[in-house]
């Protein structure tokens, strides 16, 4: 369940830090009852960015397959061996 806190609670920095680390998900900050900011621990941020990168690479790979821009694995290995005399 997402954590939502009002902006005035940002005064309690150590409690906010503990909240971010204990829930391992973004904490949503509201101002006057409306969404204003999102904060999270560095670990959660890094995991999120890593997964975004994985999803982007998977999307690119799926586009390559759909457009036929792929090569058979054995042919690929053969061309690498020829190129590097292995």
N, CA, C and O atoms as a Maestro MAE file, in Angstrom:
{
 s_m_m2io_version
 :::
 2.0.0
}

f_m_ct {
 s_m_title
 :::
 protein
 m_atom[344] {
  # First column is atom index #
  i_m_mmod_type
  r_m_x_coord
  r_m_y_coord
  r_m_z_coord
  i_m_residue_number
  s_m_chain_name
  s_m_pdb_residue_name
  s_m_pdb_atom_name
  i_m_atomic_number
  :::
  1 25 0.846 -1.168 0.000 1 A "UNK " " N  " 7
  2 3 0.000 0.000 0.000 1 A "UNK " " CA " 6
  3 2 0.895 1.236 0.000 1 A "UNK " " C  " 6
  4 15 1.832 1.315 0.794 1 A "UNK " " O  " 8
  5 25 0.622 2.202 -0.877 2 A "UNK " " N  " 7
  6 3 1.485 3.383 -0.944 2 A "UNK " " CA " 6
  7 2 1.397 4.232 0.321 2 A "UNK " " C  " 6
  8 15 0.340 4.371 0.936 2 A "UNK " " O  " 8
  9 25 2.538 4.788 0.678 3 A "UNK " " N  " 7
  10 3 2.607 5.685 1.825 3 A "UNK " " CA " 6
  11 2 2.387 7.112 1.334 3 A "UNK " " C  " 6
  12 15 3.066 7.562 0.411 3 A "UNK " " O  " 8
  13 25 1.451 7.817 1.941 4 A "UNK " " N  " 7
  14 3 1.136 9.189 1.565 4 A "UNK " " CA " 6
  15 2 1.202 10.039 2.822 4 A "UNK " " C  " 6
  16 15 0.548 9.742 3.822 4 A "UNK " " O  " 8
  17 25 2.003 11.106 2.762 5 A "UNK " " N  " 7
  18 3 2.132 11.981 3.925 5 A "UNK " " CA " 6
  19 2 2.021 13.439 3.484 5 A "UNK " " C  " 6
  20 15 2.357 13.765 2.346 5 A "UNK " " O  " 8
  21 25 1.555 14.317 4.368 6 A "UNK " " N  " 7
  22 3 1.502 15.740 4.023 6 A "UNK " " CA " 6
  23 2 2.888 16.373 4.074 6 A "UNK " " C  " 6
  24 15 3.775 15.890 4.778 6 A "UNK " " O  " 8
  25 25 3.064 17.443 3.334 7 A "UNK " " N  " 7
  26 3 4.363 18.093 3.227 7 A "UNK " " CA " 6
  27 2 4.864 18.592 4.577 7 A "UNK " " C  " 6
  28 15 6.074 18.646 4.795 7 A "UNK " " O  " 8
  29 25 3.982 18.951 5.473 8 A "UNK " " N  " 7
  30 3 4.414 19.454 6.785 8 A "UNK " " CA " 6
  31 2 5.168 18.396 7.584 8 A "UNK " " C  " 6
  32 15 5.947 18.733 8.476 8 A "UNK " " O  " 8
  33 25 4.941 17.103 7.270 9 A "UNK " " N  " 7
  34 3 5.642 16.026 7.974 9 A "UNK " " CA " 6
  35 2 7.099 15.885 7.550 9 A "UNK " " C  " 6
  36 15 7.842 15.113 8.156 9 A "UNK " " O  " 8
  37 25 7.520 16.618 6.519 10 A "UNK " " N  " 7
  38 3 8.906 16.533 6.083 10 A "UNK " " CA " 6
  39 2 9.874 17.113 7.116 10 A "UNK " " C  " 6
  40 15 11.087 16.945 6.995 10 A "UNK " " O  " 8
  41 25 9.344 17.785 8.116 11 A "UNK " " N  " 7
  42 3 10.192 18.311 9.193 11 A "UNK " " CA " 6
  43 2 10.853 17.178 9.972 11 A "UNK " " C  " 6
  44 15 11.938 17.352 10.527 11 A "UNK " " O  " 8
  45 25 10.204 16.029 10.014 12 A "UNK " " N  " 7
  46 3 10.712 14.852 10.745 12 A "UNK " " CA " 6
  47 2 11.583 14.015 9.809 12 A "UNK " " C  " 6
  48 15 11.191 12.925 9.395 12 A "UNK " " O  " 8
  49 25 12.756 14.530 9.482 13 A "UNK " " N  " 7
  50 3 13.584 13.893 8.454 13 A "UNK " " CA " 6
  51 2 14.002 12.470 8.784 13 A "UNK " " C  " 6
  52 15 14.017 11.617 7.897 13 A "UNK " " O  " 8
  53 25 14.340 12.195 10.030 14 A "UNK " " N  " 7
  54 3 14.777 10.833 10.361 14 A "UNK " " CA " 6
  55 2 13.612 9.853 10.274 14 A "UNK " " C  " 6
  56 15 13.801 8.703 9.879 14 A "UNK " " O  " 8
  57 25 12.414 10.294 10.637 15 A "UNK " " N  " 7
  58 3 11.240 9.423 10.530 15 A "UNK " " CA " 6
  59 2 10.912 9.155 9.057 15 A "UNK " " C  " 6
  60 15 10.553 8.036 8.694 15 A "UNK " " O  " 8
  61 25 11.035 10.166 8.226 16 A "UNK " " N  " 7
  62 3 10.782 10.007 6.789 16 A "UNK " " CA " 6
  63 2 11.803 9.040 6.199 16 A "UNK " " C  " 6
  64 15 11.451 8.167 5.405 16 A "UNK " " O  " 8
  65 25 13.060 9.196 6.587 17 A "UNK " " N  " 7
  66 3 14.103 8.288 6.101 17 A "UNK " " CA " 6
  67 2 13.796 6.854 6.510 17 A "UNK " " C  " 6
  68 15 13.897 5.941 5.691 17 A "UNK " " O  " 8
  69 25 13.426 6.653 7.758 18 A "UNK " " N  " 7
  70 3 13.068 5.311 8.230 18 A "UNK " " CA " 6
  71 2 11.884 4.750 7.454 18 A "UNK " " C  " 6
  72 15 11.857 3.568 7.112 18 A "UNK " " O  " 8
  73 25 10.911 5.605 7.180 19 A "UNK " " N  " 7
  74 3 9.728 5.179 6.425 19 A "UNK " " CA " 6
  75 2 10.115 4.727 5.019 19 A "UNK " " C  " 6
  76 15 9.650 3.693 4.539 19 A "UNK " " O  " 8
  77 25 10.971 5.516 4.363 20 A "UNK " " N  " 7
  78 3 11.419 5.162 3.005 20 A "UNK " " CA " 6
  79 2 12.175 3.843 2.982 20 A "UNK " " C  " 6
  80 15 11.983 3.031 2.077 20 A "UNK " " O  " 8
  81 25 13.026 3.627 3.967 21 A "UNK " " N  " 7
  82 3 13.834 2.407 4.000 21 A "UNK " " CA " 6
  83 2 13.027 1.182 4.432 21 A "UNK " " C  " 6
  84 15 13.291 0.072 3.970 21 A "UNK " " O  " 8
  85 25 12.060 1.373 5.301 22 A "UNK " " N  " 7
  86 3 11.309 0.219 5.798 22 A "UNK " " CA " 6
  87 2 10.285 -0.294 4.787 22 A "UNK " " C  " 6
  88 15 9.985 -1.488 4.770 22 A "UNK " " O  " 8
  89 25 9.748 0.585 3.950 23 A "UNK " " N  " 7
  90 3 8.714 0.151 3.006 23 A "UNK " " CA " 6
  91 2 9.249 -0.188 1.627 23 A "UNK " " C  " 6
  92 15 8.551 -0.822 0.835 23 A "UNK " " O  " 8
  93 25 10.482 0.225 1.321 24 A "UNK " " N  " 7
  94 3 11.119 -0.088 0.038 24 A "UNK " " CA " 6
  95 2 10.238 0.262 -1.151 24 A "UNK " " C  " 6
  96 15 10.205 -0.461 -2.147 24 A "UNK " " O  " 8
  97 25 9.528 1.371 -1.037 25 A "UNK " " N  " 7
  98 3 8.711 1.881 -2.136 25 A "UNK " " CA " 6
  99 2 8.646 3.396 -1.996 25 A "UNK " " C  " 6
  100 15 8.970 3.930 -0.936 25 A "UNK " " O  " 8
  101 25 8.238 4.084 -3.033 26 A "UNK " " N  " 7
  102 3 8.166 5.542 -2.969 26 A "UNK " " CA " 6
  103 2 7.165 6.013 -1.907 26 A "UNK " " C  " 6
  104 15 6.173 5.343 -1.621 26 A "UNK " " O  " 8
  105 25 7.456 7.182 -1.336 27 A "UNK " " N  " 7
  106 3 6.550 7.839 -0.398 27 A "UNK " " CA " 6
  107 2 6.017 9.082 -1.115 27 A "UNK " " C  " 6
  108 15 6.791 9.904 -1.604 27 A "UNK " " O  " 8
  109 25 4.718 9.209 -1.170 28 A "UNK " " N  " 7
  110 3 4.083 10.318 -1.871 28 A "UNK " " CA " 6
  111 2 3.824 11.456 -0.900 28 A "UNK " " C  " 6
  112 15 3.284 11.247 0.186 28 A "UNK " " O  " 8
  113 25 4.213 12.663 -1.297 29 A "UNK " " N  " 7
  114 3 4.056 13.851 -0.469 29 A "UNK " " CA " 6
  115 2 2.931 14.699 -1.061 29 A "UNK " " C  " 6
  116 15 2.911 14.971 -2.262 29 A "UNK " " O  " 8
  117 25 2.001 15.112 -0.209 30 A "UNK " " N  " 7
  118 3 0.891 15.947 -0.668 30 A "UNK " " CA " 6
  119 2 1.050 17.368 -0.141 30 A "UNK " " C  " 6
  120 15 1.644 17.601 0.912 30 A "UNK " " O  " 8
  121 25 0.502 18.308 -0.903 31 A "UNK " " N  " 7
  122 3 0.487 19.716 -0.508 31 A "UNK " " CA " 6
  123 2 -0.924 20.222 -0.764 31 A "UNK " " C  " 6
  124 15 -1.418 20.180 -1.891 31 A "UNK " " O  " 8
  125 25 -1.554 20.693 0.279 32 A "UNK " " N  " 7
  126 3 -2.944 21.150 0.201 32 A "UNK " " CA " 6
  127 2 -3.869 20.060 -0.343 32 A "UNK " " C  " 6
  128 15 -4.826 20.346 -1.062 32 A "UNK " " O  " 8
  129 25 -3.573 18.819 0.004 33 A "UNK " " N  " 7
  130 3 -4.425 17.704 -0.382 33 A "UNK " " CA " 6
  131 2 -4.168 17.134 -1.768 33 A "UNK " " C  " 6
  132 15 -4.852 16.201 -2.188 33 A "UNK " " O  " 8
  133 25 -3.187 17.684 -2.488 34 A "UNK " " N  " 7
  134 3 -2.893 17.224 -3.840 34 A "UNK " " CA " 6
  135 2 -1.469 16.678 -3.907 34 A "UNK " " C  " 6
  136 15 -0.595 17.127 -3.165 34 A "UNK " " O  " 8
  137 25 -1.236 15.722 -4.785 35 A "UNK " " N  " 7
  138 3 0.099 15.164 -4.957 35 A "UNK " " CA " 6
  139 2 1.090 16.241 -5.351 35 A "UNK " " C  " 6
  140 15 0.800 17.075 -6.209 35 A "UNK " " O  " 8
  141 25 2.272 16.226 -4.721 36 A "UNK " " N  " 7
  142 3 3.270 17.261 -4.990 36 A "UNK " " CA " 6
  143 2 4.641 16.668 -5.290 36 A "UNK " " C  " 6
  144 15 5.305 17.108 -6.229 36 A "UNK " " O  " 8
  145 25 5.078 15.684 -4.518 37 A "UNK " " N  " 7
  146 3 6.413 15.115 -4.686 37 A "UNK " " CA " 6
  147 2 6.392 13.626 -4.358 37 A "UNK " " C  " 6
  148 15 5.441 13.099 -3.781 37 A "UNK " " O  " 8
  149 25 7.475 12.977 -4.749 38 A "UNK " " N  " 7
  150 3 7.683 11.570 -4.413 38 A "UNK " " CA " 6
  151 2 9.120 11.435 -3.924 38 A "UNK " " C  " 6
  152 15 10.041 11.953 -4.556 38 A "UNK " " O  " 8
  153 25 9.319 10.745 -2.804 39 A "UNK " " N  " 7
  154 3 10.670 10.481 -2.306 39 A "UNK " " CA " 6
  155 2 10.824 8.984 -2.066 39 A "UNK " " C  " 6
  156 15 9.854 8.268 -1.818 39 A "UNK " " O  " 8
  157 25 12.084 8.533 -2.148 40 A "UNK " " N  " 7
  158 3 12.358 7.118 -1.913 40 A "UNK " " CA " 6
  159 2 13.811 6.959 -1.498 40 A "UNK " " C  " 6
  160 15 14.621 7.872 -1.661 40 A "UNK " " O  " 8
  161 25 14.128 5.795 -0.962 41 A "UNK " " N  " 7
  162 3 15.509 5.512 -0.571 41 A "UNK " " CA " 6
  163 2 16.363 5.342 -1.824 41 A "UNK " " C  " 6
  164 15 15.848 5.060 -2.906 41 A "UNK " " O  " 8
  165 25 17.661 5.514 -1.666 42 A "UNK " " N  " 7
  166 3 18.578 5.323 -2.788 42 A "UNK " " CA " 6
  167 2 18.504 3.894 -3.315 42 A "UNK " " C  " 6
  168 15 18.563 3.671 -4.525 42 A "UNK " " O  " 8
  169 25 18.375 2.932 -2.416 43 A "UNK " " N  " 7
  170 3 18.297 1.530 -2.827 43 A "UNK " " CA " 6
  171 2 17.064 1.293 -3.700 43 A "UNK " " C  " 6
  172 15 17.151 0.631 -4.734 43 A "UNK " " O  " 8
  173 25 15.930 1.825 -3.289 44 A "UNK " " N  " 7
  174 3 14.701 1.681 -4.069 44 A "UNK " " CA " 6
  175 2 14.838 2.378 -5.410 44 A "UNK " " C  " 6
  176 15 14.396 1.855 -6.433 44 A "UNK " " O  " 8
  177 25 15.452 3.558 -5.411 45 A "UNK " " N  " 7
  178 3 15.673 4.297 -6.653 45 A "UNK " " CA " 6
  179 2 16.539 3.496 -7.613 45 A "UNK " " C  " 6
  180 15 16.210 3.375 -8.793 45 A "UNK " " O  " 8
  181 25 17.650 2.945 -7.112 46 A "UNK " " N  " 7
  182 3 18.551 2.173 -7.966 46 A "UNK " " CA " 6
  183 2 17.874 0.932 -8.518 46 A "UNK " " C  " 6
  184 15 18.073 0.591 -9.684 46 A "UNK " " O  " 8
  185 25 17.078 0.249 -7.705 47 A "UNK " " N  " 7
  186 3 16.337 -0.925 -8.187 47 A "UNK " " CA " 6
  187 2 15.341 -0.523 -9.267 47 A "UNK " " C  " 6
  188 15 15.190 -1.215 -10.274 47 A "UNK " " O  " 8
  189 25 14.672 0.588 -9.052 48 A "UNK " " N  " 7
  190 3 13.685 1.074 -10.022 48 A "UNK " " CA " 6
  191 2 14.356 1.424 -11.347 48 A "UNK " " C  " 6
  192 15 13.860 1.056 -12.412 48 A "UNK " " O  " 8
  193 25 15.473 2.126 -11.285 49 A "UNK " " N  " 7
  194 3 16.192 2.504 -12.504 49 A "UNK " " CA " 6
  195 2 16.741 1.274 -13.218 49 A "UNK " " C  " 6
  196 15 16.733 1.217 -14.448 49 A "UNK " " O  " 8
  197 25 17.218 0.294 -12.459 50 A "UNK " " N  " 7
  198 3 17.713 -0.947 -13.062 50 A "UNK " " CA " 6
  199 2 16.586 -1.664 -13.810 50 A "UNK " " C  " 6
  200 15 16.771 -2.106 -14.944 50 A "UNK " " O  " 8
  201 25 15.428 -1.775 -13.176 51 A "UNK " " N  " 7
  202 3 14.308 -2.458 -13.818 51 A "UNK " " CA " 6
  203 2 13.817 -1.683 -15.039 51 A "UNK " " C  " 6
  204 15 13.424 -2.290 -16.035 51 A "UNK " " O  " 8
  205 25 13.835 -0.359 -14.977 52 A "UNK " " N  " 7
  206 3 13.461 0.437 -16.155 52 A "UNK " " CA " 6
  207 2 14.408 0.151 -17.316 52 A "UNK " " C  " 6
  208 15 13.976 0.055 -18.465 52 A "UNK " " O  " 8
  209 25 15.699 0.016 -17.014 53 A "UNK " " N  " 7
  210 3 16.684 -0.293 -18.041 53 A "UNK " " CA " 6
  211 2 16.435 -1.684 -18.630 53 A "UNK " " C  " 6
  212 15 16.524 -1.866 -19.844 53 A "UNK " " O  " 8
  213 25 16.127 -2.651 -17.789 54 A "UNK " " N  " 7
  214 3 15.828 -4.004 -18.259 54 A "UNK " " CA " 6
  215 2 14.611 -3.991 -19.175 54 A "UNK " " C  " 6
  216 15 14.628 -4.600 -20.244 54 A "UNK " " O  " 8
  217 25 13.550 -3.295 -18.756 55 A "UNK " " N  " 7
  218 3 12.332 -3.233 -19.572 55 A "UNK " " CA " 6
  219 2 12.597 -2.550 -20.914 55 A "UNK " " C  " 6
  220 15 12.050 -2.966 -21.935 55 A "UNK " " O  " 8
  221 25 13.425 -1.512 -20.921 56 A "UNK " " N  " 7
  222 3 13.764 -0.820 -22.168 56 A "UNK " " CA " 6
  223 2 14.526 -1.748 -23.100 56 A "UNK " " C  " 6
  224 15 14.259 -1.778 -24.301 56 A "UNK " " O  " 8
  225 25 15.470 -2.503 -22.561 57 A "UNK " " N  " 7
  226 3 16.243 -3.432 -23.389 57 A "UNK " " CA " 6
  227 2 15.360 -4.551 -23.931 57 A "UNK " " C  " 6
  228 15 15.525 -4.976 -25.075 57 A "UNK " " O  " 8
  229 25 14.424 -5.026 -23.114 58 A "UNK " " N  " 7
  230 3 13.492 -6.048 -23.589 58 A "UNK " " CA " 6
  231 2 12.595 -5.500 -24.700 58 A "UNK " " C  " 6
  232 15 12.321 -6.189 -25.683 58 A "UNK " " O  " 8
  233 25 12.148 -4.277 -24.539 59 A "UNK " " N  " 7
  234 3 11.319 -3.652 -25.571 59 A "UNK " " CA " 6
  235 2 12.100 -3.515 -26.875 59 A "UNK " " C  " 6
  236 15 11.569 -3.801 -27.948 59 A "UNK " " O  " 8
  237 25 13.355 -3.079 -26.790 60 A "UNK " " N  " 7
  238 3 14.196 -2.962 -27.982 60 A "UNK " " CA " 6
  239 2 14.401 -4.321 -28.647 60 A "UNK " " C  " 6
  240 15 14.368 -4.431 -29.872 60 A "UNK " " O  " 8
  241 25 14.613 -5.356 -27.827 61 A "UNK " " N  " 7
  242 3 14.811 -6.702 -28.377 61 A "UNK " " CA " 6
  243 2 13.546 -7.200 -29.074 61 A "UNK " " C  " 6
  244 15 13.623 -7.805 -30.143 61 A "UNK " " O  " 8
  245 25 12.395 -6.950 -28.477 62 A "UNK " " N  " 7
  246 3 11.130 -7.368 -29.095 62 A "UNK " " CA " 6
  247 2 10.900 -6.641 -30.417 62 A "UNK " " C  " 6
  248 15 10.384 -7.231 -31.366 62 A "UNK " " O  " 8
  249 25 11.278 -5.366 -30.487 63 A "UNK " " N  " 7
  250 3 11.146 -4.619 -31.740 63 A "UNK " " CA " 6
  251 2 12.065 -5.191 -32.800 63 A "UNK " " C  " 6
  252 15 11.685 -5.277 -33.968 63 A "UNK " " O  " 8
  253 25 13.282 -5.587 -32.406 64 A "UNK " " N  " 7
  254 3 14.221 -6.182 -33.354 64 A "UNK " " CA " 6
  255 2 13.682 -7.494 -33.905 64 A "UNK " " C  " 6
  256 15 13.786 -7.760 -35.102 64 A "UNK " " O  " 8
  257 25 13.115 -8.300 -33.043 65 A "UNK " " N  " 7
  258 3 12.550 -9.580 -33.483 65 A "UNK " " CA " 6
  259 2 11.364 -9.337 -34.408 65 A "UNK " " C  " 6
  260 15 11.230 -9.999 -35.437 65 A "UNK " " O  " 8
  261 25 10.510 -8.396 -34.049 66 A "UNK " " N  " 7
  262 3 9.325 -8.109 -34.860 66 A "UNK " " CA " 6
  263 2 9.708 -7.578 -36.246 66 A "UNK " " C  " 6
  264 15 9.025 -7.866 -37.229 66 A "UNK " " O  " 8
  265 25 10.790 -6.809 -36.329 67 A "UNK " " N  " 7
  266 3 11.204 -6.250 -37.622 67 A "UNK " " CA " 6
  267 2 12.093 -7.216 -38.401 67 A "UNK " " C  " 6
  268 15 12.476 -6.924 -39.534 67 A "UNK " " O  " 8
  269 25 12.427 -8.363 -37.806 68 A "UNK " " N  " 7
  270 3 13.259 -9.353 -38.480 68 A "UNK " " CA " 6
  271 2 14.735 -9.005 -38.451 68 A "UNK " " C  " 6
  272 15 15.527 -9.602 -39.180 68 A "UNK " " O  " 8
  273 25 15.111 -8.056 -37.626 69 A "UNK " " N  " 7
  274 3 16.506 -7.627 -37.528 69 A "UNK " " CA " 6
  275 2 17.254 -8.500 -36.520 69 A "UNK " " C  " 6
  276 15 17.804 -8.004 -35.536 69 A "UNK " " O  " 8
  277 25 17.265 -9.810 -36.785 70 A "UNK " " N  " 7
  278 3 17.925 -10.769 -35.904 70 A "UNK " " CA " 6
  279 2 18.750 -11.723 -36.752 70 A "UNK " " C  " 6
  280 15 18.591 -11.800 -37.971 70 A "UNK " " O  " 8
  281 25 19.629 -12.439 -36.084 71 A "UNK " " N  " 7
  282 3 20.488 -13.392 -36.779 71 A "UNK " " CA " 6
  283 2 20.472 -14.700 -35.998 71 A "UNK " " C  " 6
  284 15 20.413 -14.700 -34.769 71 A "UNK " " O  " 8
  285 25 20.523 -15.796 -36.711 72 A "UNK " " N  " 7
  286 3 20.580 -17.106 -36.088 72 A "UNK " " CA " 6
  287 2 21.818 -17.183 -35.197 72 A "UNK " " C  " 6
  288 15 22.874 -16.664 -35.558 72 A "UNK " " O  " 8
  289 25 21.696 -17.823 -34.041 73 A "UNK " " N  " 7
  290 3 22.791 -17.901 -33.078 73 A "UNK " " CA " 6
  291 2 24.024 -18.591 -33.669 73 A "UNK " " C  " 6
  292 15 25.147 -18.130 -33.466 73 A "UNK " " O  " 8
  293 25 23.823 -19.682 -34.391 74 A "UNK " " N  " 7
  294 3 24.968 -20.389 -34.972 74 A "UNK " " CA " 6
  295 2 25.664 -19.538 -36.028 74 A "UNK " " C  " 6
  296 15 26.892 -19.531 -36.111 74 A "UNK " " O  " 8
  297 25 24.880 -18.817 -36.836 75 A "UNK " " N  " 7
  298 3 25.478 -17.931 -37.840 75 A "UNK " " CA " 6
  299 2 26.247 -16.796 -37.165 75 A "UNK " " C  " 6
  300 15 27.318 -16.401 -37.624 75 A "UNK " " O  " 8
  301 25 25.703 -16.290 -36.097 76 A "UNK " " N  " 7
  302 3 26.356 -15.203 -35.363 76 A "UNK " " CA " 6
  303 2 27.686 -15.667 -34.791 76 A "UNK " " C  " 6
  304 15 28.690 -14.965 -34.916 76 A "UNK " " O  " 8
  305 25 27.709 -16.841 -34.163 77 A "UNK " " N  " 7
  306 3 28.956 -17.387 -33.621 77 A "UNK " " CA " 6
  307 2 29.979 -17.649 -34.721 77 A "UNK " " C  " 6
  308 15 31.174 -17.416 -34.539 77 A "UNK " " O  " 8
  309 25 29.499 -18.136 -35.863 78 A "UNK " " N  " 7
  310 3 30.393 -18.413 -36.969 78 A "UNK " " CA " 6
  311 2 31.046 -17.131 -37.472 78 A "UNK " " C  " 6
  312 15 32.246 -17.119 -37.748 78 A "UNK " " O  " 8
  313 25 30.273 -16.051 -37.597 79 A "UNK " " N  " 7
  314 3 30.843 -14.787 -38.071 79 A "UNK " " CA " 6
  315 2 31.805 -14.190 -37.055 79 A "UNK " " C  " 6
  316 15 32.795 -13.567 -37.441 79 A "UNK " " O  " 8
  317 25 31.538 -14.366 -35.774 80 A "UNK " " N  " 7
  318 3 32.460 -13.866 -34.744 80 A "UNK " " CA " 6
  319 2 33.773 -14.645 -34.791 80 A "UNK " " C  " 6
  320 15 34.856 -14.066 -34.701 80 A "UNK " " O  " 8
  321 25 33.660 -15.970 -34.935 81 A "UNK " " N  " 7
  322 3 34.873 -16.789 -35.007 81 A "UNK " " CA " 6
  323 2 35.719 -16.426 -36.229 81 A "UNK " " C  " 6
  324 15 36.946 -16.374 -36.152 81 A "UNK " " O  " 8
  325 25 35.051 -16.178 -37.351 82 A "UNK " " N  " 7
  326 3 35.785 -15.804 -38.555 82 A "UNK " " CA " 6
  327 2 36.441 -14.434 -38.388 82 A "UNK " " C  " 6
  328 15 37.575 -14.224 -38.818 82 A "UNK " " O  " 8
  329 25 35.735 -13.529 -37.776 83 A "UNK " " N  " 7
  330 3 36.245 -12.167 -37.608 83 A "UNK " " CA " 6
  331 2 37.477 -12.140 -36.700 83 A "UNK " " C  " 6
  332 15 38.434 -11.414 -36.972 83 A "UNK " " O  " 8
  333 25 37.455 -12.921 -35.635 84 A "UNK " " N  " 7
  334 3 38.544 -12.905 -34.668 84 A "UNK " " CA " 6
  335 2 39.486 -14.108 -34.777 84 A "UNK " " C  " 6
  336 15 40.336 -14.306 -33.908 84 A "UNK " " O  " 8
  337 25 39.343 -14.914 -35.839 85 A "UNK " " N  " 7
  338 3 40.185 -16.079 -36.075 85 A "UNK " " CA " 6
  339 2 40.237 -17.000 -34.867 85 A "UNK " " C  " 6
  340 15 41.314 -17.402 -34.426 85 A "UNK " " O  " 8
  341 25 39.077 -17.327 -34.341 86 A "UNK " " N  " 7
  342 3 39.000 -18.201 -33.171 86 A "UNK " " CA " 6
  343 2 38.609 -19.591 -33.594 86 A "UNK " " C  " 6
  344 15 38.489 -20.481 -32.752 86 A "UNK " " O  " 8
  :::
 }
 m_bond[343] {
  # First column is bond index #
  i_m_from
  i_m_to
  i_m_order
  :::
  1 1 2 1
  2 2 3 1
  3 3 4 2
  4 3 5 1
  5 5 6 1
  6 6 7 1
  7 7 8 2
  8 7 9 1
  9 9 10 1
  10 10 11 1
  11 11 12 2
  12 11 13 1
  13 13 14 1
  14 14 15 1
  15 15 16 2
  16 15 17 1
  17 17 18 1
  18 18 19 1
  19 19 20 2
  20 19 21 1
  21 21 22 1
  22 22 23 1
  23 23 24 2
  24 23 25 1
  25 25 26 1
  26 26 27 1
  27 27 28 2
  28 27 29 1
  29 29 30 1
  30 30 31 1
  31 31 32 2
  32 31 33 1
  33 33 34 1
  34 34 35 1
  35 35 36 2
  36 35 37 1
  37 37 38 1
  38 38 39 1
  39 39 40 2
  40 39 41 1
  41 41 42 1
  42 42 43 1
  43 43 44 2
  44 43 45 1
  45 45 46 1
  46 46 47 1
  47 47 48 2
  48 47 49 1
  49 49 50 1
  50 50 51 1
  51 51 52 2
  52 51 53 1
  53 53 54 1
  54 54 55 1
  55 55 56 2
  56 55 57 1
  57 57 58 1
  58 58 59 1
  59 59 60 2
  60 59 61 1
  61 61 62 1
  62 62 63 1
  63 63 64 2
  64 63 65 1
  65 65 66 1
  66 66 67 1
  67 67 68 2
  68 67 69 1
  69 69 70 1
  70 70 71 1
  71 71 72 2
  72 71 73 1
  73 73 74 1
  74 74 75 1
  75 75 76 2
  76 75 77 1
  77 77 78 1
  78 78 79 1
  79 79 80 2
  80 79 81 1
  81 81 82 1
  82 82 83 1
  83 83 84 2
  84 83 85 1
  85 85 86 1
  86 86 87 1
  87 87 88 2
  88 87 89 1
  89 89 90 1
  90 90 91 1
  91 91 92 2
  92 91 93 1
  93 93 94 1
  94 94 95 1
  95 95 96 2
  96 95 97 1
  97 97 98 1
  98 98 99 1
  99 99 100 2
  100 99 101 1
  101 101 102 1
  102 102 103 1
  103 103 104 2
  104 103 105 1
  105 105 106 1
  106 106 107 1
  107 107 108 2
  108 107 109 1
  109 109 110 1
  110 110 111 1
  111 111 112 2
  112 111 113 1
  113 113 114 1
  114 114 115 1
  115 115 116 2
  116 115 117 1
  117 117 118 1
  118 118 119 1
  119 119 120 2
  120 119 121 1
  121 121 122 1
  122 122 123 1
  123 123 124 2
  124 123 125 1
  125 125 126 1
  126 126 127 1
  127 127 128 2
  128 127 129 1
  129 129 130 1
  130 130 131 1
  131 131 132 2
  132 131 133 1
  133 133 134 1
  134 134 135 1
  135 135 136 2
  136 135 137 1
  137 137 138 1
  138 138 139 1
  139 139 140 2
  140 139 141 1
  141 141 142 1
  142 142 143 1
  143 143 144 2
  144 143 145 1
  145 145 146 1
  146 146 147 1
  147 147 148 2
  148 147 149 1
  149 149 150 1
  150 150 151 1
  151 151 152 2
  152 151 153 1
  153 153 154 1
  154 154 155 1
  155 155 156 2
  156 155 157 1
  157 157 158 1
  158 158 159 1
  159 159 160 2
  160 159 161 1
  161 161 162 1
  162 162 163 1
  163 163 164 2
  164 163 165 1
  165 165 166 1
  166 166 167 1
  167 167 168 2
  168 167 169 1
  169 169 170 1
  170 170 171 1
  171 171 172 2
  172 171 173 1
  173 173 174 1
  174 174 175 1
  175 175 176 2
  176 175 177 1
  177 177 178 1
  178 178 179 1
  179 179 180 2
  180 179 181 1
  181 181 182 1
  182 182 183 1
  183 183 184 2
  184 183 185 1
  185 185 186 1
  186 186 187 1
  187 187 188 2
  188 187 189 1
  189 189 190 1
  190 190 191 1
  191 191 192 2
  192 191 193 1
  193 193 194 1
  194 194 195 1
  195 195 196 2
  196 195 197 1
  197 197 198 1
  198 198 199 1
  199 199 200 2
  200 199 201 1
  201 201 202 1
  202 202 203 1
  203 203 204 2
  204 203 205 1
  205 205 206 1
  206 206 207 1
  207 207 208 2
  208 207 209 1
  209 209 210 1
  210 210 211 1
  211 211 212 2
  212 211 213 1
  213 213 214 1
  214 214 215 1
  215 215 216 2
  216 215 217 1
  217 217 218 1
  218 218 219 1
  219 219 220 2
  220 219 221 1
  221 221 222 1
  222 222 223 1
  223 223 224 2
  224 223 225 1
  225 225 226 1
  226 226 227 1
  227 227 228 2
  228 227 229 1
  229 229 230 1
  230 230 231 1
  231 231 232 2
  232 231 233 1
  233 233 234 1
  234 234 235 1
  235 235 236 2
  236 235 237 1
  237 237 238 1
  238 238 239 1
  239 239 240 2
  240 239 241 1
  241 241 242 1
  242 242 243 1
  243 243 244 2
  244 243 245 1
  245 245 246 1
  246 246 247 1
  247 247 248 2
  248 247 249 1
  249 249 250 1
  250 250 251 1
  251 251 252 2
  252 251 253 1
  253 253 254 1
  254 254 255 1
  255 255 256 2
  256 255 257 1
  257 257 258 1
  258 258 259 1
  259 259 260 2
  260 259 261 1
  261 261 262 1
  262 262 263 1
  263 263 264 2
  264 263 265 1
  265 265 266 1
  266 266 267 1
  267 267 268 2
  268 267 269 1
  269 269 270 1
  270 270 271 1
  271 271 272 2
  272 271 273 1
  273 273 274 1
  274 274 275 1
  275 275 276 2
  276 275 277 1
  277 277 278 1
  278 278 279 1
  279 279 280 2
  280 279 281 1
  281 281 282 1
  282 282 283 1
  283 283 284 2
  284 283 285 1
  285 285 286 1
  286 286 287 1
  287 287 288 2
  288 287 289 1
  289 289 290 1
  290 290 291 1
  291 291 292 2
  292 291 293 1
  293 293 294 1
  294 294 295 1
  295 295 296 2
  296 295 297 1
  297 297 298 1
  298 298 299 1
  299 299 300 2
  300 299 301 1
  301 301 302 1
  302 302 303 1
  303 303 304 2
  304 303 305 1
  305 305 306 1
  306 306 307 1
  307 307 308 2
  308 307 309 1
  309 309 310 1
  310 310 311 1
  311 311 312 2
  312 311 313 1
  313 313 314 1
  314 314 315 1
  315 315 316 2
  316 315 317 1
  317 317 318 1
  318 318 319 1
  319 319 320 2
  320 319 321 1
  321 321 322 1
  322 322 323 1
  323 323 324 2
  324 323 325 1
  325 325 326 1
  326 326 327 1
  327 327 328 2
  328 327 329 1
  329 329 330 1
  330 330 331 1
  331 331 332 2
  332 331 333 1
  333 333 334 1
  334 334 335 1
  335 335 336 2
  336 335 337 1
  337 337 338 1
  338 338 339 1
  339 339 340 2
  340 339 341 1
  341 341 342 1
  342 342 343 1
  343 343 344 2
  :::
 }
}
